[in-house]
Amino acid sequence: MSEEATQSSPIGVFDSGIGGLTVAAALRRLLPSERIFYLGDTARVPYGGKSRRTVERYSVEISGLLLAEGAKIIVVACNTASALAVPRLQELFRAPVQGVILPGAKSAVEKTRSGKIGVIGTRATIRSGAYEQAIRQLRPDAEVFSEPCPLLVPLIEEGLLEDEITDAVLKRYLDPLLARGIDTLVLGCTHYPLLSPAIARVAGPAVNLVDSAENCALAVRELLETRGLAAGPVFNGSLRVALTDASEGFLRVAEEALELEIGDVELRAVQSGS
């Protein structure tokens, strides 16, 4: 964060791809006066199968690009990067850093009645145990059941949001969690809110869904207000989108599904390789 960061400085948001636009959309709804600069690392997506060291390195590089744009806060709109890289970002940068894990965990604890909570996410997010740890810190007696769902992101990026194939895959992933008697399900990937209607159908009305994007946006609002960095109503909010590689297909799927207005998409260069 530069010395000149002010209320009018942009909120910097990043994800490994375009799924984090669910967070950008939630921020636009909740904070209409804020300028948002979204950066999707589409050249190196997905982060979900990569090592902690690689995810940390990618996250540091992308955060640096956000700070070069004058970002007043770094929003890690990626569950994998939130689980594996947020401590490193907080160590390296003076700018506030907000991930998606803790807000989702808090919401899950507030919503559950039985204390039986399910979590779905990428392999890396589930393997990290980040949600289980955060939930049990808040409620030690909680029972947390996790399920990696590697096929969901490709289905979402193909635009199969309302499709019998997607419903069948969801049933395969959710049945073990439902058999455990969960009453709350954390959507532990920022792509997943795009599947909320389908997930709700499969999970049934007795299961509360926790939208990591919406809860992250609420946490960002609280953090900005605490730091005195919230844009007032006199400011005109906006959304700029940049990618590290062209990805027009899913970008337009997300734009339509989220009712976002995305203008010209910028490109940013990052180091290649894994």
Order of alpha helices (4+ residues) and beta strands (2+ residues): beta-alpha-beta-alpha-beta-alpha-alpha-beta-alpha-beta-alpha-alpha-beta-alpha-alpha-beta-alpha-beta-alpha-beta-alpha-beta
